[in-house]
Amino acid sequence: MLDFPSPAVLWVPMIQHDGPAGCMVVDVGREVERGELIGEAAEAGSLNVHAPLTGRIAGIGHVDTARAFDVPAIQLEPTESKGVDEGARETRVSSSTLPDELKDIELLADLADGAGLTDFGLPTVGLGDKLRRAASKGVRDIIINTIPAEPTLLVTKLLLAKYLDDIIKATQWLYSALDARRVWLAMDRSDARQVTGYRSATSGTPIRVVGLSNKYPQGSPTLLTKVVLGREIPYGQSPIDVGVLVLELEVLPALVSAVRRNEPMVDRIVTVGGPAAKRPGNYRICVGTRYADILGYVGLSHSVVRIIDGGLMKGASVKSLDAVVTKQTSSIMLLDQDTDRIPNPGPCIHCGWCQEDCPAGLDPMALLDVVERGCPSEAKSLFPHACIECGLCSYVCPAELPLTEAVVEIKQKVSLDV
Amino acid sequence: MSDNQVIPLPEPGSLRSGASPYWRGVPGVVPIAATFLLAASIVIISGLILFGWNTLRVLAISVAVALLVESTFSLLTRRTRSWSEAYALLVGVLFACTLPPTVNWHVPVVGAAFAIMLGQVLPGGVGNYIWHPVVLGRIAVQILFHDQVTPKWSSVLAPGHLLWGNLDGGQELSTLGSWGSYPVSQDVQTLLSVPPAEHLRLPIITESGVSNGEMIAGLVRDILPPWPDTLFGVVGGGIGEACVIAVIVAGLLLLWRGFLRWPMVVAAIVSAVVLTAMLPVRILLADGTMATRWFPGLAGWEGLPVGLVYVCYHLTAGEFLLVLLLLAPDPSSSPLTSRGHAWFGFIIGVVTIMLRVLMGMPASGYWALIIANTMVGVINRTTKRRIFGTWRVKPVY
């Protein structure tokens, strides 16, 4: 993991997940400590926001993020140079250690809420809400997903190598708090050494390591539930509805930090890459860092035409360099003129690859047809909500048709009626 | 580029926007045509070796006419698509593969023009046609110039004259030994023979008391050329039909690139094998009456499974494998799902063998593909995939 220096100014947005905004609780001119609460979850679904660095509140305004526009934000001028080095972080461990077992899911959920943790998924929701929902639905199986959500994301491998103890600890908390039957650790089987390492490290615990092929979109919660437990999620439902809680690996170290060290979620390990990045790598970047600062530090090897927040399959285009990183930013891809190929759609040649490769068995061609004819009501019988938005149909389409885009559009327009 | 050179940050407002995904795997439609062209060129090369420069003659006429008709139509309708010429080229090459090398110049002219005009351009181009243009053109010349495209005597270059020989005149082989071992003088550059597909579609001449095994053994021993000869293509036939090995190599290329899907191949070959083994062969008795004999594939003779050999001849004879491996996988005229491809292959196998064995039709593989193409709509409707998370409900289209 590479260091990222603290920028001169941070704009911390009040919305950093897919939900309503937090409520600002600080005034301009106040000095705040790193990790101090600056935005409070005011309504259901919103999340706490904390100061990423020690500094002074310099102003209040609006910023863009990759997935939202004109978000209320707090301008923070850091006074500390960021204590990024991991050694310094480790020494700040407070003595308040928790037992191996945590019987109360409410306590765990409250701690997650207090730290402003997200579930690191897409769409992003609060971890506390997700845990409470899982508890109320009587979830008995937990799947920890260590398979990268997208081919270009490399963070999980790093975390698996670095946070073995934290991962096992947090897993045991979840296991006892949810009174689970078993915890499944879904791992990429191509790294045999890591898999066997985890197998031996987790022997005697309720954790079962499952080696899976890392073939995109294996990391999708819907498919993991089917592959690991053989449970097919009925149309329009989520894994929790069939008694399975799928958590991203990144949740676990964050949860341990939150519970043990009272450290809120103020930064994230972000894979910065792409052909235009001069020094690609995994950086720990504070939320509220502007893309201009990131590009300035990482450096450019080619001129950038597109910045993607997230992976190449499911990410969002960043439209302005003044936009900022949020808790949703899993990676930043810098594309140059050659790699950012703008599709030039032609007529469908009926090759059938979109149908053949769709993990949900959809007919993207028919759904695109519905969009083009402008009658989304017809789409109901095509079950568009089975789409996991993996982007494979667009990926394989030789006519370069905007198939995934069409299905995503239909999903927004057509209500879910089974 | 030096390390010290500083690339400026992008200008405000210059960043591209747009929805995910940003990653595209298949760069357009042209590479598909290019892969098919590569596969077809393997077959063409085999034809070049077997039939000499006549292959190039047919190929050049066919390609030139295909491109001419396509570009004329693009010009007239002012609808230029960057890749329509690539597909016209492919149609031209594949159409040449289906013709015997000895045809007159007007056969590829009419056939290629028919294929492009009625097969590809008028239906609205690639993606909109129902029937494979090549097969449509081939069926047209089959009807118009029957004697030209299915001649009684089929030419192939004699041993020692491959590739450079002149495909003209030639010595007729009435009874076939192996192509390499047949005693002909060094001056003879061309051998004329009746291709196995012709023998297999016509009634077997035999006597009334003969058993199935003896009859098949007689056919294999006295009339048909040795089976390995049909693999190498030295028995003659169409430019692309003759050399089975080249067709299989081309098919493997398409299989590897994912255009040819294995369920289709398996379904077609299994159905063809089962049907040839079962369906009755027609026999012509010495007194002029016709009769039928069931289950020729199960026949044995002196402990030898001659029925099996008979089935093998049916697989490698004529256009069956060319149609199955090179023409049927065309993206536009084949079904959408793999399950659909299996049904598609099943239809090709069944119809080819039924038309050949029961009705004695020449070029039955092309007719079979036309029929299978026609069924694609029905196949697509009935082989929809089950949508994840739904049971016993079918999507409505």
Chai-1 contact restraints between the chains, C-beta under 6 A:
chainA,res_idxA,chainB,res_idxB,connection_type,confidence,min_distance_angstrom,max_distance_angstrom,comment,restraint_id
A,E232,B,G389,contact,1.0,0.0,6.0,A-B,restraint_1
A,I233,B,G389,contact,1.0,0.0,6.0,A-B,restraint_2
A,P234,B,G389,contact,1.0,0.0,6.0,A-B,restraint_3
A,Y235,B,G389,contact,1.0,0.0,6.0,A-B,restraint_4
A,Y235,B,T390,contact,1.0,0.0,6.0,A-B,restraint_5
A,L295,B,L9,contact,1.0,0.0,6.0,A-B,restraint_6
A,L300,B,I7,contact,1.0,0.0,6.0,A-B,restraint_7
A,S303,B,I7,contact,1.0,0.0,6.0,A-B,restraint_8
A,V304,B,P10,contact,1.0,0.0,6.0,A-B,restraint_9
A,V305,B,R16,contact,1.0,0.0,6.0,A-B,restraint_10
A,R306,B,R16,contact,1.0,0.0,6.0,A-B,restraint_11
A,L312,B,Y22,contact,1.0,0.0,6.0,A-B,restraint_12
A,L312,B,W23,contact,1.0,0.0,6.0,A-B,restraint_13
A,M313,B,P21,contact,1.0,0.0,6.0,A-B,restraint_14
A,M313,B,W23,contact,1.0,0.0,6.0,A-B,restraint_15
A,K314,B,S20,contact,1.0,0.0,6.0,A-B,restraint_16
A,G315,B,S20,contact,1.0,0.0,6.0,A-B,restraint_17
A,S317,B,S17,contact,1.0,0.0,6.0,A-B,restraint_18
A,S317,B,G18,contact,1.0,0.0,6.0,A-B,restraint_19
A,K319,B,L15,contact,1.0,0.0,6.0,A-B,restraint_20
A,K319,B,S17,contact,1.0,0.0,6.0,A-B,restraint_21
A,P347,B,G127,contact,1.0,0.0,6.0,A-B,restraint_22
A,C348,B,G127,contact,1.0,0.0,6.0,A-B,restraint_23
A,I349,B,V126,contact,1.0,0.0,6.0,A-B,restraint_24
A,I349,B,G127,contact,1.0,0.0,6.0,A-B,restraint_25
A,I349,B,P331,contact,1.0,0.0,6.0,A-B,restraint_26
A,I349,B,S332,contact,1.0,0.0,6.0,A-B,restraint_27
A,H350,B,G127,contact,1.0,0.0,6.0,A-B,restraint_28
A,H350,B,S332,contact,1.0,0.0,6.0,A-B,restraint_29
A,C351,B,P331,contact,1.0,0.0,6.0,A-B,restraint_30
A,G352,B,L336,contact,1.0,0.0,6.0,A-B,restraint_31
A,Q355,B,L336,contact,1.0,0.0,6.0,A-B,restraint_32
A,Q355,B,T337,contact,1.0,0.0,6.0,A-B,restraint_33
A,E356,B,T337,contact,1.0,0.0,6.0,A-B,restraint_34
A,A360,B,F388,contact,1.0,0.0,6.0,A-B,restraint_35
A,G361,B,R385,contact,1.0,0.0,6.0,A-B,restraint_36
A,G361,B,R386,contact,1.0,0.0,6.0,A-B,restraint_37
A,G361,B,I387,contact,1.0,0.0,6.0,A-B,restraint_38
A,G361,B,F388,contact,1.0,0.0,6.0,A-B,restraint_39
A,A366,B,Y397,contact,1.0,0.0,6.0,A-B,restraint_40
A,S381,B,P395,contact,1.0,0.0,6.0,A-B,restraint_41
A,S381,B,V396,contact,1.0,0.0,6.0,A-B,restraint_42
A,L382,B,P395,contact,1.0,0.0,6.0,A-B,restraint_43
A,F383,B,I387,contact,1.0,0.0,6.0,A-B,restraint_44
A,F383,B,T390,contact,1.0,0.0,6.0,A-B,restraint_45
A,A386,B,I387,contact,1.0,0.0,6.0,A-B,restraint_46
A,A386,B,F388,contact,1.0,0.0,6.0,A-B,restraint_47
A,A386,B,G389,contact,1.0,0.0,6.0,A-B,restraint_48
A,G391,B,P21,contact,1.0,0.0,6.0,A-B,restraint_49
A,S394,B,P21,contact,1.0,0.0,6.0,A-B,restraint_50
A,Y395,B,G25,contact,1.0,0.0,6.0,A-B,restraint_51
A,V396,B,G25,contact,1.0,0.0,6.0,A-B,restraint_52
A,V396,B,V26,contact,1.0,0.0,6.0,A-B,restraint_53
A,P398,B,V26,contact,1.0,0.0,6.0,A-B,restraint_54
A,P398,B,V29,contact,1.0,0.0,6.0,A-B,restraint_55
A,P398,B,I32,contact,1.0,0.0,6.0,A-B,restraint_56
A,T404,B,P21,contact,1.0,0.0,6.0,A-B,restraint_57
A,E405,B,A19,contact,1.0,0.0,6.0,A-B,restraint_58
